[in-house]
Amino acid sequence: MPIAPRHSKSYTIVPLDEHLAEQLCSWQYEPPYNFYNWTDWPQMQKNGREFGDPAIRAHQYAAVLDAEGAFVGFAQFFPLLGVTRLGLGMRPDLCGQKNGLPFLQAIVQEARRRAPKDEIDLEVHTWNYRAIRAYEKAGFRITDTYERPVGHGTEQVHCMVYTLDNL
């Protein structure tokens, strides 16, 4: 079932189609943020990893477009029991340019629309101060810190919970 576009100030949330998913795989973040680079698109499809799996992409992923319709970011709405866990990313050339608040507000608004009663949270690496500041400005608060498995071992992450009643 297609999802209708949702608008928020200057961003629109739309389904992450295959064409946009392929573009997402080409985004390259500079160190230390290159940890967030995706595998190439053919490999994502072959392995059925994350948005490379059409069913996961349709149910959990969305694209974020700016006011001109340019693809500027993505969001994952991962359902847990009573919680929607967000995964998100902004196009690398737009990071660190004070676009975070309206971008996050659009994503939170969509999470609320999808599961109005769910708590909203996200995980962020403890070293990613830029993202932590943006999340705090948007109304997220650190509620826990723990080790999370990653490809090369474990890394410390904060769990941040959205604490504002409404946008």
Secondary structure, 3 states (H helix, E strand, C coil): CCCCCEEECCEEEEECCHHHHHHHHHCCCCCCHHHHCCCCHHHHHHHCCHHHCHHHHHHHEEEEECCCCCEEEEEEEEEECCEEEEEEEECHHHCCCCCHHHHHHHHHHHHHHHCCCCEEEEEEECCCHHHHHHHHHCCEEEEEEEEEEECCEEEEEEEEEECCCCC
